[in-house]
Amino acid sequence: MASTVTNIAIDCADAYRLAQFWAGVTGHPLDPEDGPGSEETEIMLPGGPALYFNQVPEPKSVKNRLHLCLRPDTSRDAEVQRLMELGATLVADLRKPDGWGWVVLADPEGNEFCVLLAESERAALSA
């Protein structure tokens, strides 16, 4: 017996607004039934669990114990720039001079996530 992960739930102050940010990050739309003022919003990711945004009254107060790691289609650095233009903020730059490493960003409500090297970058550094 086993369980399947169907949702990754993210508590937030404004479910619709935060889901819009993550729709831009992932390139996948919000559920068409969701709109401004929705207290619950989701993004269906192909082949994976849904990102589920749940409006809660309390603010985020500590570092996430669980976070998402993103592997971009383009390059790590280009993706970091794109995500910052969408509204992410820099938390920690862990890039190394040899090209390895990652960047920790936060979404508009302060939830941390990482941007890793693209698969093509990893292959080039490993060669």
C-alpha positions in Angstrom: 0.0 0.0 0.0 1.1 3.5 -0.7 -0.2 7.1 -0.9 0.0 9.5 -3.9 0.8 13.2 -3.4 -2.1 15.0 -5.2 -1.6 18.6 -3.9 1.2 20.7 -2.6 -0.6 23.1 -0.3 0.6 26.6 0.2 -1.0 28.7 3.0 -1.2 32.4 2.0 -2.9 35.7 2.7 -4.3 36.1 -0.9 -4.8 32.8 -2.6 -5.7 34.2 -6.1 -2.9 36.7 -6.2 -0.2 34.2 -5.1 -1.5 31.6 -7.5 -1.2 34.2 -10.3 2.5 34.6 -9.5 3.0 30.8 -9.5 1.1 30.5 -12.8 3.7 32.8 -14.3 6.5 30.8 -12.7 5.2 27.4 -14.0 3.6 28.5 -17.3 0.4 26.7 -16.3 -2.9 28.5 -15.8 -5.1 28.7 -12.7 -8.2 26.6 -12.4 -10.7 28.4 -14.6 -13.3 28.4 -11.8 -10.9 30.5 -9.6 -10.9 34.3 -9.6 -10.2 37.4 -7.5 -11.4 36.8 -4.0 -11.2 33.0 -4.2 -10.0 31.6 -0.9 -8.8 28.4 -2.5 -7.0 28.4 -5.9 -5.0 25.7 -7.7 -2.7 25.2 -10.6 -2.7 21.8 -12.2 0.8 20.7 -13.2 1.0 18.1 -16.0 2.2 14.8 -14.7 2.5 16.0 -11.1 0.6 17.2 -8.1 -1.4 20.4 -8.1 -0.1 23.6 -6.5 -3.0 24.4 -4.1 -3.2 27.9 -2.5 -5.3 28.2 0.7 -6.1 31.5 2.2 -5.4 31.6 6.0 -5.7 34.5 8.5 -2.2 34.2 10.1 0.9 35.7 8.3 4.0 33.6 7.5 6.4 33.9 10.4 9.3 31.5 10.0 11.4 29.9 7.2 9.6 27.2 5.2 10.1 23.6 6.4 9.2 22.4 2.9 10.0 24.3 -0.3 9.9 23.8 -4.1 13.1 23.5 -6.2 12.7 24.6 -9.8 14.8 23.3 -12.8 14.4 25.8 -15.6 14.2 25.1 -19.3 16.5 28.0 -20.2 19.3 28.7 -17.7 19.4 29.2 -14.0 20.5 32.9 -14.2 18.0 33.8 -16.9 15.2 32.1 -14.8 16.3 34.0 -11.7 16.0 37.3 -13.6 12.6 36.3 -15.0 11.2 35.3 -11.7 12.5 38.5 -10.0 10.7 40.5 -12.7 7.5 38.5 -11.8 7.9 39.7 -8.2 10.2 37.2 -6.5 12.9 38.5 -4.1 16.4 37.3 -3.5 16.9 35.4 -0.3 20.3 33.8 -0.8 22.7 33.6 -3.8 24.5 30.2 -3.5 26.0 30.2 -7.0 29.7 29.2 -7.0 32.5 30.6 -9.2 32.8 27.2 -11.0 29.2 27.5 -12.2 27.5 25.1 -9.8 25.1 26.2 -7.1 21.6 27.6 -6.9 19.6 30.7 -5.9 17.1 30.9 -3.1 14.2 33.3 -3.9 10.9 34.1 -2.1 7.5 34.5 -3.7 5.5 37.7 -3.1 4.3 36.3 0.3 7.8 35.3 1.5 7.7 31.5 0.7 11.2 30.4 -0.2 12.0 28.3 -3.3 15.2 27.4 -5.1 16.3 27.8 -8.7 18.6 25.1 -9.8 20.8 24.7 -12.9 19.1 23.8 -16.1 19.7 20.2 -17.2 21.9 21.5 -20.1 24.0 23.5 -17.7 24.5 20.5 -15.4 25.6 18.4 -18.4 28.0 21.0 -19.6 29.6 21.4 -16.1 29.8 17.6 -15.7 31.6 17.1 -19.1 
